[in-house]
Every structure is written in C-alpha cells, then in structure tokens.
C-alpha cells in the first residue's frame, strides 16, 4: 500500500488468495486531486483483475456505480437473483447499492477492468444494472482501458488526472449508443434522488409496460413511499406522470402520422384502445379522433 504526502491512499497492488484460487489484481484509489474542476462523473478507483478457474464471490454492493469491462475470458454475472453470461468485450454497469457478483467460467478465466464512478447511473434496466456489448467503440474504449491499467501500474505523477480524462472519453463514447443510457446520478436528499431517477426512467421508457411495483423496484423503495414522495416532488403520482407522458407523445402521433388509434395506443403502451381514449379525453377534454380532426382542419385552413 502506498500513500501520498497528505496520507491518502493513491495506489494499492494486491495479490490475494480467495476460495483456494490465486487472484492477481492492481487497484488505484483516487484522491480528490484526480477529479479536476469539471463537474459530473468522478473516478474513484480503477481495478484490474485476472481470476483463476475456481473463483467465486458473495453478493456485495458499492456506494458508487461500477463499470465492469470484460477484457478476457467469460463467465457469469449475477445481479440480485438474476444471472446472465458475460464474455470479452461486454460491459456491465451496476448502479450504487445494487447487490452483484461475478464468477469465472472453468477453462476460460475472466480478466476485467472495473471503474468505480461517483455521480453516474444507468437507466437501461429496471434492476439497476445494464449490459452492453461493445461494437464500434470497442477499439477506442479498449485503448483507454489499457492506458488506465498502465497508469496505475506505473503510478507516475498525474496518474489521477490522466485516468479521470480517460474515463470522460469512455463515457462520451458510450453515450453515443442509442440502446444504452448513462445519466448523472442526482445529488441532494434521498427522496429527491429516488424520485428524479424514476421520473427520468419514465421519460426514457414510457412506451414500455411499466407498473408502480417496477418503478419502486428501480428506486429500491416501497411503492407506497414512492407514490407519496413522487407526488410531493412533482405534484402527481408516478402512474399519472407516465400516462401524461404518453398523452404528450400521442398528440404528436395524431397530428403528424396516419397511424390508427389502435396502433397509437399499442405504440405508447396503453393496455387497450378504450383506456387510451379515456386517458386522452381526461387530459385534453376531447377524444383522440376529435383532436386529430381539429388539427388537420386547422392545417387545411392555412
């Protein structure tokens, strides 16, 4: 273990044995000096690990998000009670506080680089975890990871600042993907963070079949707590917010497309045409068909 002049841990080289199997890893723990002046996601640590065949681990959580890049081999990743296979060039993002672990496959030990990042979360999966297979950005991301590992091994001056900059390059690359959402983890009181997380998830997934139970699971709170806290924050319940978000999109589809009402209801995740029509009338004071006719007559009169 090494320390800087302020007594902060800046680098640790670990070579440990777990479950009878040797595990080689390097870990860099960043001090505040590595964060720079820019706000946003802050790199807390970088870990490189190479597991042997018999590795196993218990579920655990972290106070920050983890970006888990598989750089070799394959195995199984577990989030809560769900397991899924992972292999080279996969990325798993796990939000803060989400129980997870990983197991390496026999005969093909996993190698990976883990980035612990403060102020970041994925909204891709209701479980608080996202899985992404790196495609076009694979080469650029891999190059950044190799540079990070080299920096933490050599621990030269400026290591923290360089690794923080490399993290920002990686995040910019990942945010180009339309099938994957990374967002700033909101600061502030606990209830505000939870409600903001749910609101932003609804904004990104309002066409899906969402329930209050699912949304509460996303925020790791009870549905009763979420209902009261969300209404206090935004003046409406989560489900009403979801419906209003769908109605907002339906106005565009009614004006600009020739989709039937049934098609629009299905596109926007309404369980039936009648439910869509009732919800629209309650929000707009007229039926969807009346809204379409009124807007098309208005455009024709111009």
C-alpha positions as CSV (number, residue, x, y, z in Angstrom):
1,X,0.0,0.0,0.0
2,X,1.3,3.4,-0.9
3,X,0.3,6.9,0.3
4,X,0.8,10.4,-0.9
5,X,2.1,13.3,1.3
6,X,-1.4,14.0,2.6
7,X,-1.8,10.5,3.8
8,X,-4.4,9.5,1.2
9,X,-4.2,6.1,-0.4
10,X,-3.3,6.5,-4.1
11,X,-2.3,3.1,-5.2
12,X,-2.5,-0.5,-4.0
13,X,-1.0,-3.6,-5.5
14,X,-2.9,-6.7,-4.3
15,X,-2.0,-10.3,-4.8
16,X,-4.5,-12.3,-2.8
17,X,-6.0,-15.8,-2.5
18,X,-9.7,-16.4,-2.3
19,X,-11.5,-19.7,-2.3
20,X,-8.2,-21.5,-2.8
21,X,-7.6,-19.7,-6.1
22,X,-4.9,-17.1,-6.7
23,X,-6.3,-13.7,-7.8
24,X,-3.9,-11.1,-9.2
25,X,-5.2,-7.5,-9.3
26,X,-4.0,-4.0,-9.4
27,X,-6.1,-1.2,-7.8
28,X,-5.8,2.5,-8.0
29,X,-7.8,4.6,-5.4
30,X,-8.2,8.2,-6.5
31,X,-7.8,11.2,-4.2
32,X,-9.7,14.4,-4.7
33,X,-6.8,15.8,-6.8
34,X,-7.7,13.5,-9.6
35,X,-11.2,14.9,-10.1
36,X,-10.3,18.2,-11.8
37,X,-12.6,21.2,-11.8
38,X,-15.2,19.7,-14.1
39,X,-18.5,18.6,-12.5
40,X,-20.0,15.3,-13.3
41,X,-18.9,11.7,-13.0
42,X,-15.8,11.3,-10.9
43,X,-13.4,8.3,-11.0
44,X,-13.0,6.8,-7.5
45,X,-11.0,3.7,-8.4
46,X,-9.6,1.5,-11.1
47,X,-9.2,-2.2,-10.6
48,X,-7.6,-4.7,-13.0
49,X,-8.2,-8.4,-12.1
50,X,-7.4,-11.8,-13.6
51,X,-9.3,-14.7,-12.0
52,X,-8.4,-18.4,-12.0
53,X,-10.9,-21.2,-12.6
54,X,-12.3,-21.7,-9.1
55,X,-13.2,-18.1,-8.3
56,X,-16.4,-17.5,-6.5
57,X,-17.8,-14.5,-4.6
58,X,-20.7,-13.4,-2.5
59,X,-23.2,-10.7,-3.5
60,X,-22.0,-7.3,-2.4
61,X,-22.8,-3.6,-3.0
62,X,-20.8,-0.4,-3.5
63,X,-21.6,3.2,-2.7
64,X,-20.8,4.2,-6.3
65,X,-21.6,2.9,-9.8
66,X,-19.2,0.3,-11.2
67,X,-18.4,-0.1,-14.9
68,X,-17.3,-3.7,-15.4
69,X,-15.4,-4.2,-18.7
70,X,-14.7,-7.8,-19.6
71,X,-11.2,-7.8,-21.3
72,X,-10.7,-11.6,-21.5
73,X,-12.4,-15.0,-20.9
74,X,-16.0,-15.4,-20.0
75,X,-18.2,-16.2,-17.0
76,X,-21.5,-15.4,-15.3
77,X,-22.6,-12.1,-13.7
78,X,-25.2,-12.0,-11.0
79,X,-27.3,-9.0,-10.1
80,X,-29.7,-9.7,-7.1
81,X,-31.1,-13.1,-8.0
82,X,-30.7,-12.9,-11.8
83,X,-27.7,-14.4,-13.6
84,X,-26.5,-13.8,-17.2
85,X,-23.5,-14.8,-19.2
86,X,-20.7,-12.3,-19.9
87,X,-17.7,-12.5,-22.2
88,X,-14.9,-10.5,-23.7
89,X,-16.0,-7.0,-24.9
90,X,-19.0,-7.0,-22.7
91,X,-19.7,-4.1,-20.3
92,X,-21.8,-4.4,-17.2
93,X,-22.8,-1.2,-15.4
94,X,-24.1,-1.6,-11.9
95,X,-25.7,1.3,-10.0
96,X,-24.7,2.2,-6.5
97,X,-26.3,0.0,-3.8
98,X,-27.2,-2.9,-6.2
99,X,-26.1,-6.4,-5.0
100,X,-23.9,-8.1,-7.5
101,X,-21.1,-10.6,-8.0
102,X,-19.3,-12.4,-10.8
103,X,-18.0,-15.9,-11.4
104,X,-15.4,-17.0,-13.9
105,X,-16.0,-20.0,-16.2
106,X,-13.9,-23.1,-15.9
107,X,-11.1,-23.2,-18.6
108,X,-11.6,-19.5,-19.6
109,X,-10.7,-17.3,-16.6
110,X,-12.1,-13.8,-16.8
111,X,-10.0,-10.7,-17.0
112,X,-11.6,-7.4,-16.4
113,X,-11.1,-3.7,-15.6
114,X,-13.6,-2.2,-13.1
115,X,-14.1,1.6,-12.8
116,X,-15.7,2.9,-9.7
117,X,-17.5,6.1,-10.6
118,X,-19.3,8.6,-8.4
119,X,-22.2,10.6,-9.9
120,X,-23.2,8.1,-12.6
121,X,-26.0,5.6,-13.1
122,X,-27.6,3.5,-15.8
123,X,-31.3,3.8,-16.6
124,X,-31.2,0.9,-19.1
125,X,-32.5,-1.8,-16.8
126,X,-35.2,-1.8,-14.1
127,X,-32.9,-3.9,-11.9
128,X,-30.3,-1.1,-11.6
129,X,-27.9,-2.9,-14.0
130,X,-27.2,-2.5,-17.7
131,X,-25.4,-4.9,-20.1
132,X,-23.8,-3.7,-23.3
133,X,-21.7,-5.5,-25.9
134,X,-19.1,-3.1,-27.2
135,X,-19.2,-2.9,-31.0
136,X,-17.9,0.1,-32.9
137,X,-16.5,1.8,-29.8
138,X,-14.6,-1.4,-28.8
139,X,-11.2,-0.4,-30.1
140,X,-11.3,3.1,-28.6
141,X,-12.6,2.0,-25.2
142,X,-10.1,-0.8,-25.0
143,X,-7.2,1.6,-25.7
144,X,-8.4,3.9,-22.9
145,X,-8.6,0.9,-20.5
146,X,-5.1,-0.3,-21.4
147,X,-3.8,3.2,-20.8
148,X,-5.5,3.3,-17.4
149,X,-4.0,0.0,-16.4
150,X,-0.6,1.2,-17.5
151,X,-1.0,4.3,-15.4
152,X,-2.0,2.5,-12.2
153,X,0.9,0.1,-12.6
154,X,3.5,2.8,-13.1
155,X,1.9,5.3,-10.7
156,X,3.7,8.3,-12.1
157,X,2.8,11.9,-11.4
158,X,-0.6,13.0,-12.8
159,X,-2.0,9.4,-12.8
160,X,-5.3,10.5,-11.3
161,X,-5.8,13.4,-13.8
162,X,-5.0,11.1,-16.7
163,X,-7.3,8.4,-15.6
164,X,-10.1,10.9,-15.0
165,X,-9.7,12.2,-18.5
166,X,-9.7,8.7,-19.9
167,X,-12.9,8.0,-18.0
168,X,-14.5,11.0,-19.7
169,X,-13.5,9.8,-23.1
170,X,-15.0,6.4,-22.4
171,X,-18.3,7.9,-21.2
172,X,-18.6,10.1,-24.2
173,X,-18.1,7.0,-26.4
174,X,-20.7,5.1,-24.5
175,X,-23.3,7.9,-24.6
176,X,-23.3,7.7,-28.4
177,X,-25.1,4.4,-28.1
178,X,-28.9,4.8,-28.6
179,X,-29.6,1.4,-26.9
180,X,-27.8,2.3,-23.7
181,X,-28.4,5.2,-21.3
182,X,-25.9,6.6,-18.8
183,X,-27.0,9.6,-16.7
184,X,-25.7,11.7,-13.9
185,X,-26.8,10.4,-10.6
186,X,-28.7,13.2,-8.9
187,X,-27.4,14.8,-5.8
188,X,-29.5,16.0,-3.0
189,X,-31.8,14.4,-0.4
190,X,-32.5,10.7,-0.7
191,X,-36.2,11.1,-1.7
192,X,-35.2,13.7,-4.4
193,X,-32.7,11.3,-5.9
194,X,-35.2,8.4,-5.9
195,X,-38.0,10.5,-7.4
196,X,-35.7,12.1,-10.1
197,X,-34.4,8.6,-11.0
198,X,-37.9,7.3,-11.5
199,X,-39.0,10.4,-13.4
200,X,-36.1,10.1,-15.8
201,X,-36.6,6.4,-16.3
202,X,-40.3,7.1,-17.2
203,X,-39.1,9.8,-19.7
204,X,-36.9,7.2,-21.4
205,X,-39.2,4.1,-21.2
206,X,-42.7,5.5,-21.2
207,X,-43.7,3.3,-24.2
208,X,-43.0,0.2,-22.2
209,X,-45.4,-1.7,-19.9
210,X,-44.4,-0.1,-16.6
211,X,-46.0,-0.7,-13.2
212,X,-45.7,1.0,-9.9
213,X,-44.1,-2.1,-8.5
214,X,-41.4,-2.0,-11.2
215,X,-40.7,1.7,-10.6
216,X,-40.5,1.2,-6.9
217,X,-38.0,-1.6,-7.5
218,X,-35.9,0.7,-9.7
219,X,-35.6,3.1,-6.7
220,X,-35.3,0.4,-4.1
221,X,-38.2,1.7,-2.1
222,X,-41.8,0.6,-1.4
223,X,-44.5,1.6,-3.8
224,X,-46.3,3.4,-1.1
225,X,-43.2,5.5,-0.2
226,X,-42.6,6.2,-3.9
227,X,-46.2,7.4,-4.5
228,X,-46.1,9.9,-1.7
229,X,-42.6,11.1,-2.3
230,X,-43.1,11.5,-6.1
231,X,-46.3,13.4,-5.6
232,X,-44.6,15.7,-3.1
233,X,-41.7,16.3,-5.6
234,X,-43.7,16.7,-8.9
235,X,-47.3,17.2,-7.9
236,X,-48.5,14.0,-9.4
237,X,-48.3,10.2,-8.9
238,X,-45.8,8.2,-10.9
239,X,-48.5,6.4,-12.9
240,X,-50.3,9.7,-13.8
241,X,-46.9,11.1,-14.8
242,X,-46.4,8.1,-17.1
243,X,-49.9,8.5,-18.6
244,X,-49.4,12.2,-19.2
245,X,-46.0,11.5,-20.9
246,X,-47.8,9.0,-23.2
247,X,-50.6,11.5,-23.9
248,X,-47.9,14.1,-24.8
249,X,-46.4,11.8,-27.4
250,X,-49.9,10.8,-28.7
251,X,-50.6,14.4,-29.6
252,X,-47.6,14.3,-32.0
253,X,-48.6,10.9,-33.5
254,X,-52.2,12.1,-34.0
255,X,-51.1,15.3,-35.7
256,X,-48.1,14.0,-37.8
257,X,-48.9,10.4,-38.7
258,X,-51.7,8.3,-40.2
259,X,-51.5,5.6,-37.6
260,X,-54.9,4.3,-36.4
261,X,-55.9,5.0,-32.9
262,X,-55.4,1.3,-32.1
263,X,-51.8,1.5,-33.4
264,X,-51.1,4.6,-31.4
265,X,-52.4,3.0,-28.3
266,X,-50.2,0.0,-28.8
267,X,-47.1,2.0,-29.7
268,X,-47.5,4.0,-26.4
269,X,-48.0,1.0,-24.2
270,X,-51.7,1.5,-23.4
271,X,-53.4,-1.8,-22.4
272,X,-56.4,-1.1,-24.7
273,X,-57.8,1.5,-27.1
274,X,-60.6,2.3,-24.7
275,X,-58.0,3.1,-21.9
276,X,-56.1,5.3,-24.3
277,X,-59.3,7.1,-25.3
278,X,-60.4,7.6,-21.8
279,X,-57.0,8.9,-20.7
280,X,-56.8,11.3,-23.7
281,X,-60.2,12.7,-23.1
282,X,-59.5,13.2,-19.4
283,X,-56.3,15.1,-20.2
284,X,-57.4,17.1,-23.3
285,X,-61.1,17.4,-22.9
286,X,-61.8,15.7,-26.2
287,X,-61.4,12.3,-27.9
288,X,-58.2,11.4,-29.8
289,X,-60.3,11.4,-33.1
290,X,-61.7,14.9,-32.4
291,X,-58.2,16.1,-31.6
292,X,-56.9,14.7,-35.0
293,X,-59.8,16.2,-37.0
294,X,-59.4,19.6,-35.3
295,X,-55.7,19.8,-36.0
296,X,-56.0,18.7,-39.6
297,X,-58.8,21.1,-40.3
298,X,-56.7,23.9,-38.8
299,X,-53.8,23.0,-41.0
300,X,-56.0,22.8,-44.1
301,X,-57.4,26.2,-43.4
302,X,-53.9,27.8,-43.5
